[in-house]
Each structure stands twice: as C-alpha cells, then as structure tokens.
C-alpha cells in the first residue's frame, strides 16, 4: 500500500527539514516549498493527499493559499502548523477548509495525531487554541470580515506590496507586466475605497493578508 503523499510549506528551512525527518517514515514527502505561490504550483503538479503549511508565508499567505487550494483540490487535506496563537486566525483557517490547526510549540506527537485524523475526514486543533476559538466564534459567528470583492490575483498584489516589494519586483514574481500590477493595485484600492498605498498596507496587516 502506498504511503499518503505530503507537501510541507514553510519559509523556515530548518523547521521544514525537522518535520521532514519526523514524518518521512510514515508518509511520502513529495515536496517542500517556502512560499504560498510555490505551494499552489507544487500542489497542482504533485497532487498530495495532505498539505502542512504555515500561515505567515511570503508572496501569498497560508490562509489565502488554502482557500485557493480547496477550491481547486477539495479532496486534499490541509493542516496549519504555525506559531500564531490568535484564535481568530484559527477560526479563519478552519473556514478556509483546513482539517487541523497545530502550534509549532506543541509536542511533535500532536502533528502525528492530527495527520491521520485529517485523512479520516476529522479535524484536530491544539487544545489551548480550541478553547479560544469557541469564544471567538461566540463573539463573532460570521468570522472575521474578508472583503470578497478582491480576486486571488489582487490578494497576491496587495500582500506583495505590504511586504515592501516594488511594482517591478511584483511583476517579475508574478510573471506579468508592471502595468498589469498597477492595474490590480488600483482596482483593489478602488474596490476597498482606499486612497493611498500606506492605507492599502494598513488594510493588509489589519485583515491578516500579511501575517508575521
């Protein structure tokens, strides 16, 4: 019987290597990536059974990457492995289609437990986060406001701008022209009723499009 196929997505290379060693005797690690953009490409070509990813990643954050992946690959299971203890983020992670939310500070045994739970169609959340999620959901059952008017490409442009990339750098990363980047930037500002790049960056941070 073949082993479940796993992709690891995190921009901390030492952590990726540590988790690879932890999992490789039980799962087939078919790929490792360090940014959300690369994750979308890798998942499309490698067709994993499960993806383990961080929330804060360059180019495209984990939450938006998960949303896009679940729309393209609904059968693929997603587990967030992160330092982010914000229960609101955990709620959004589960709304994005995740099967698990595990803190990196938790015992490795938690991740080893979360993966088979996800493969069986169940969910697993680190206990201390689960308690906060319950309170967060009671206070805000609709979840954190996410502006649905932005397209996936606009989210990418907004995140990259907030990371300090120039329009030329963004064009090179996304393999489009600088004029196309400018179009997406100003369409985003128009949709969000934002008048300056500084406001757009503040919006990205406030809405967790960029996560440290």
CORKA-V272451 format. One line per field, one symbol per residue. ss: DSSP state (H for helix, E for strand, L for the rest). phi: phi as a letter, one per 20 degrees, with the letter a starting at -180 (. if undefined). A space follows every 10 residues. Layout:
ss: ???
phi: ???
//
This chain:
ss: LLLLEEEEEL LLHHHHHHHH HHHLLLLEEE EEELEHHHHH HHHHHHLLLE EEELLLLELL LHHHHHHHHH HHLLLLEEEE EELLLLHHHH HHHHHLLLLE EEELLLLHHH HHHHHHHHHL LLLEELHHHH HHHHHHHHHL LLLLLLLLLL LHHHHHHHHH HHLLLLHHHH HHHHLLLHHH HHHHHHHHHH HHLLLLHHHH HHHHHHLLLL LL
phi: .ffgecddca edfffgffff ffdffdceee accdbffffg ffffeelfeb cdbeeecfmb ffffffgfff fecfffecce cbefefffff ffffffofdb bceffffggf ffeffffffe nddbcggffg fffffffffb fenffcfffe egffffffff ffenffffff gffelcefff fggfffffff felddbfgff ffffffemfd cf
//
